[in-house]
Amino acid sequence: MKTLTTISELRAEIAQHRLQGQSIGLVPTMGYLHSGHASLIERAAAECDLVITTVFVNPLQFAATEDLSSYPRDAPGDSRTAAAAGADLLFLPGLQEMYPLGREGVLTSVSVNELSAVMEGESRPTHFAGMCTVVAKLFNIAGPCTAYFGKKDFQQLAIVQAMVRDLSFDVELVGCEICREPDGLAMSSRNVYLSTEQRAAAPVLAQALVAAARSLSRGETSVDRLRATMMDVISTQAIGQVEYLEVVDPITLRPLTQADARSRFFGAVRFGSVRLIDNLDLSELDLDSNAAISQ
Ligand code: PAF
């Protein structure tokens, strides 16, 4: 695996492979790679000739009050994980390379309306525009490719899908299933911030979503009652502070009053200063395909 730090080097390298007719797989990340990221890279490696993993902690998607400076970083570990998972190129640009005039010098912003205003967008109003801006930049650097995103950030995936459609990016998007710890907790770089007590309580979020999805599968369609089911489960762990629990349409992300088989369950819960998100739909209840949440 080659590590590149400049946009011009990356473009030149991709151009050589494209000339040979190779397909390009792109896995954009903010680093501190875990098995969830590795599974995206592995899928890209199985489906594409050249796999690029990008690692850039994008300041545009952090508000001033958020955890940019303390966001976990581990370049040597990322390099090992990306190589072991099958990446051919690791793109590791510095801030200066991505934003030559600094964060404040970035005058362009790509925002996807409506989808960005709900759920995560309510407490993080600038987050998705910052995310879309860097993803648009990475797509522009990589050129036509297949890009792999995890469904753990399902709202992010839905927003990137809308951006690709609206702006005609020559990018095929692949949404990959959430990777979970054995107790059901969705894998996230932020899990390292959890204390022992918070880590023990954190699976309650997945458990709440599973309980509501099970209730839907048994015929309960009232979102008020499904939300009450989720609240009941979360309240078994007093240290979990609910930010939102929603049942939404998976394309428009609009909240529903009546759920159906396509509906998706979302939650954000704070454990101390650590804010965890998760989501699932009925397909994840399939006992054979997801042992972690079938307990
Ligand atoms: O999901 C992430 O890690 C980031 O939001 C992304 C897509 C790499 C953009 O910075």
Boltz pocket constraint, residues with backbone or C-beta under 6 A from the ligand:
constraints:
  - pocket:
      binder: B
      contacts: [[A, 28], [A, 29], [A, 30], [A, 31], [A, 54], [A, 56], [A, 58], [A, 61], [A, 131], [A, 134], [A, 135], [A, 153], [A, 156]]
      max_distance: 6.0
